[in-house]
């Protein structure tokens, strides 16, 4: 056997081995769950909470926590968190909405916190639709806001594409999870290997409610340019909010982020009479001639 052919076979075997390993290990690489004991008691300063369980049709149990508004709630925010920890730690962000008189419902995905069940993209999407259906039984859809943070942004976009919430807010979203992982593994056939492709861009096309995208310019994990691309998918319904200097995990440390939330949650969109604007004015491309 020629030496070059032996080298080629070795490279091919290594490539296939890495691909197989990536396929079976991606759950461990993607998800960083924190598991909680069944008797764990959630406690947050100055927050009134109520714990819920939902049993799925395949026998899994999804644990959720409702953060109650101190005043008459304007609605409820279904907060879909990132890929790490549990709602034990994520609960501290509920105050950003309860202070605006919105209740907040957070859930742990399968295998996170107290939630059980075998994880898959299909199963998580099904679970979250069931959670959404439960919320609709108590709150009209025009008072439900979907908020997706990082990993949760794709699931939030999917929910918004097949339901009719009041708003969709995406915090540090990705164009697709395949694109994100492709930055680190450009030579792998990720379109075939990814169990969680989460194509946010595909789902955004079908969203009928206003879409607000919040992203930091210094996000090293999910680049800001991904939100620029996403904002163009359903441009007429989308507004991009830029946190100058914001990273992936620290947007809540910026005053501008909270100002943006204030505008999004409390300002009713107003129709613009385009006939009174300069929308039809075209800049001349001809250079003016100067007389000698």
C-alpha positions in Angstrom: 0.0 0.0 0.0 1.4 3.4 -1.0 2.5 5.6 2.0 0.2 8.4 1.0 -2.8 6.1 1.0 -1.9 4.9 4.5 -1.8 8.4 5.7 -5.1 9.2 4.0 -6.8 6.2 5.7 -5.4 7.2 9.1 -6.7 10.8 8.6 -10.1 9.4 7.5 -10.4 7.1 10.5 -9.5 9.9 12.9 -12.0 12.2 11.2 -14.8 9.6 11.4 -13.9 8.8 15.1 -14.1 12.5 16.0 -17.5 12.8 14.2 -18.9 9.8 16.0 -17.6 11.1 19.4 -19.1 14.5 18.7 -22.5 13.1 17.9 -22.7 11.1 21.1 -21.0 13.6 23.4 -22.7 16.8 22.2 -25.2 16.6 25.1 -22.3 16.8 27.6 -20.6 19.6 25.6 -23.7 21.7 25.0 -25.6 21.3 28.3 -24.1 22.2 31.7 -27.0 21.3 34.1 -27.2 21.7 37.8 -29.3 19.0 39.5 -31.4 19.8 42.6 -32.8 17.4 45.2 -36.6 17.0 45.1 -36.9 18.6 48.5 -34.8 21.7 47.6 -36.6 24.9 48.7 -36.3 27.9 46.4 -35.8 31.2 48.3 -35.3 34.7 46.9 -35.1 37.9 48.7 -38.2 40.1 48.2 -39.6 37.7 45.7 -42.9 35.8 46.1 -42.7 32.5 44.3 -44.8 29.3 43.7 -43.4 26.0 42.5 -45.1 23.9 39.8 -44.6 20.5 38.3 -45.9 19.3 34.9 -45.9 15.7 33.9 -45.3 15.0 30.2 -46.9 12.2 28.1 -43.6 10.2 28.2 -43.5 10.3 32.0 -41.0 13.1 32.5 -41.6 15.9 35.1 -40.8 19.5 34.3 -40.2 21.8 37.2 -41.1 25.5 37.0 -41.2 28.5 39.3 -43.6 31.4 39.2 -42.3 34.8 40.4 -45.3 36.8 41.3 -45.8 40.5 40.6 -46.3 42.5 43.8 -49.1 44.5 42.1 -51.8 43.5 39.7 -49.8 41.8 36.9 -49.8 43.3 33.4 -49.0 39.8 32.1 -46.6 37.0 32.4 -43.1 36.5 31.0 -42.1 33.0 30.0 -38.4 33.1 30.6 -36.3 30.4 28.7 -32.8 30.4 30.2 -29.4 29.4 28.9 -27.6 26.1 28.8 -26.1 26.1 32.3 -27.1 25.8 36.0 -30.8 25.6 37.0 -33.6 28.1 37.8 -32.1 28.2 41.3 -29.5 30.6 39.9 -31.4 32.1 37.0 -34.2 33.2 39.3 -32.4 36.3 40.3 -33.1 37.8 36.9 -36.9 37.7 37.5 -36.7 41.0 39.3 -36.0 42.7 35.9 -39.6 41.9 35.0 -41.5 41.8 38.3 -40.5 45.4 39.0 -42.4 46.3 35.8 -45.5 44.4 37.2 -45.0 41.3 35.1 -45.1 37.9 36.7 -42.3 35.6 35.5 -42.4 31.8 34.9 -39.1 30.0 34.6 -38.7 26.3 33.8 -35.8 23.9 33.9 -35.2 21.8 30.8 -35.1 18.0 31.1 -32.2 17.0 33.3 -31.8 20.5 34.8 -32.7 21.2 38.4 -35.6 19.0 39.5 -36.8 18.3 35.9 -36.5 14.7 34.7 -36.7 12.9 31.4 -34.5 12.1 28.4 -33.4 15.3 26.6 -33.8 15.9 22.9 -34.7 18.9 20.8 -38.1 17.5 19.9 -38.8 16.7 23.6 -37.8 20.1 24.8 -39.9 21.9 22.2 -42.9 19.7 23.1 -42.4 20.3 26.8 -42.3 24.1 26.3 -45.4 24.1 24.2 -47.2 22.3 27.0 -46.0 24.9 29.4 -47.2 27.6 27.1 -50.6 25.9 26.9 -50.8 25.9 30.7 -50.0 29.6 30.8 -52.7 30.3 28.2 -55.3 28.7 30.5 -54.7 31.5 33.0 -53.4 34.4 30.9 -54.7 35.5 27.5 -52.0 35.3 24.8 -52.0 39.1 24.3 -50.5 39.3 27.8 -47.8 36.6 27.4 -44.2 37.7 26.6 -41.6 35.2 25.5 -38.1 35.9 26.6 -35.3 33.6 25.3 -31.8 34.0 26.7 -28.8 32.5 24.7 -29.7 28.8 24.3 -33.3 29.6 25.2 -33.6 32.1 22.3 -34.0 29.4 19.7 -36.8 27.7 21.7 -38.5 31.0 22.3 -38.4 31.8 18.6 -40.0 28.4 17.9 -42.8 29.0 20.4 -43.5 32.4 19.0 -43.6 31.0 15.4 -46.6 28.7 16.3 -48.4 30.8 18.9 -49.5 34.4 19.2 -47.7 36.0 22.2 -47.7 39.8 22.8 -43.9 40.0 22.3 -40.8 38.0 21.6 -37.6 39.1 23.2 -34.3 37.4 22.3 -31.3 38.0 24.5 -27.9 37.2 22.9 -29.5 34.9 20.3 -27.8 32.7 17.7 -28.6 32.5 14.0 -28.6 28.8 14.4 -26.8 26.5 16.9 -25.1 24.8 14.0 -23.5 28.1 13.0 -22.3 28.8 16.5 -20.6 25.4 16.8 -19.3 25.8 13.3 -17.0 28.6 14.5 -15.1 26.1 16.6 -15.3 23.1 14.3 -15.3 24.5 10.8 -14.3 21.2 9.1 -16.9 19.0 10.7 -20.1 18.0 9.0 -22.2 19.7 11.7 -25.4 19.8 9.6 -25.5 16.0 9.8 -24.1 15.6 13.3 -26.1 18.2 15.3 -28.9 16.9 17.5 -29.8 20.4 18.4 -29.5 22.5 15.2 -32.0 25.0 16.6 -32.4 27.1 13.4 -33.6 30.3 15.0 -33.6 32.1 11.6 -36.1 29.6 10.1 -38.6 30.0 12.9 -38.4 33.8 13.0 -39.8 34.0 9.5 -43.2 32.9 10.9 -43.4 35.1 14.0 -46.3 37.5 13.8 -45.7 39.5 17.0 -43.1 42.3 17.5 -39.6 40.9 17.9 -37.0 42.6 20.0 -33.3 41.4 19.9 -30.9 42.5 22.6 -27.2 41.8 22.0 -23.8 43.1 23.3 -21.1 44.3 20.9 -18.4 42.4 22.8 -20.1 39.0 22.9 -17.3 36.5 22.3 -19.5 33.3 22.4 -22.3 34.4 20.1 -21.1 37.3 17.9 -23.1 40.5 17.7 -23.3 40.0 13.9 -25.5 37.0 14.4 -28.2 39.3 15.8 -27.7 41.7 12.8 -28.4 38.8 10.5 -31.4 37.7 12.6 -32.8 41.2 12.6 -33.1 41.0 8.8 -35.1 37.8 8.7 -38.4 39.4 9.7 -37.3 43.0 9.4 -40.7 44.7 9.5 -41.4 43.2 13.0 -37.9 43.3 14.4 -36.0 45.9 16.4 -32.4 45.4 17.3 -31.2 46.8 20.6 -27.4 47.2 21.0 -25.6 47.1 24.3 -22.3 48.9 23.6 -19.5 46.9 25.3 -21.8 44.2 26.5 -20.5 40.6 26.6 -22.4 37.3 26.6 -23.1 37.0 30.4 -23.1 40.6 31.7 -25.8 42.5 29.8 -27.7 42.9 33.1 -24.7 44.9 34.4 -25.4 47.7 31.9 -27.8 50.5 32.6 -28.6 50.6 28.9 -29.9 47.0 29.0 -32.4 48.0 31.7 -33.4 51.1 29.8 -34.1 48.9 26.8 -36.2 46.5 28.8 -38.2 49.5 30.2 -38.9 50.7 26.7 -39.8 47.3 25.4 -42.1 46.4 28.3 -43.8 49.7 28.9 -44.0 51.5 25.6 -47.0 50.8 23.3 -46.0 50.8 19.7 -47.4 53.7 17.7 -48.4 53.6 14.1 -46.5 56.0 11.9 -48.2 58.0 9.2 -45.5 57.5 6.5 -47.0 60.1 4.3 -45.8 62.8 6.7 -42.2 61.5 6.6 -39.3 61.7 4.2 -39.6 58.0 3.3 -40.1 58.7 -0.4 -37.5 61.3 -0.7 -34.6 60.1 -2.8 -31.1 61.5 -2.5 -29.7 62.6 -5.8 -26.7 60.7 -7.0 -25.7 63.4 -9.5 -22.9 65.8 -8.6 -23.9 69.4 -8.7 -22.1 71.4 -11.4 -20.5 74.6 -10.3 -20.3 77.5 -12.7 -16.9 79.1 -13.5 
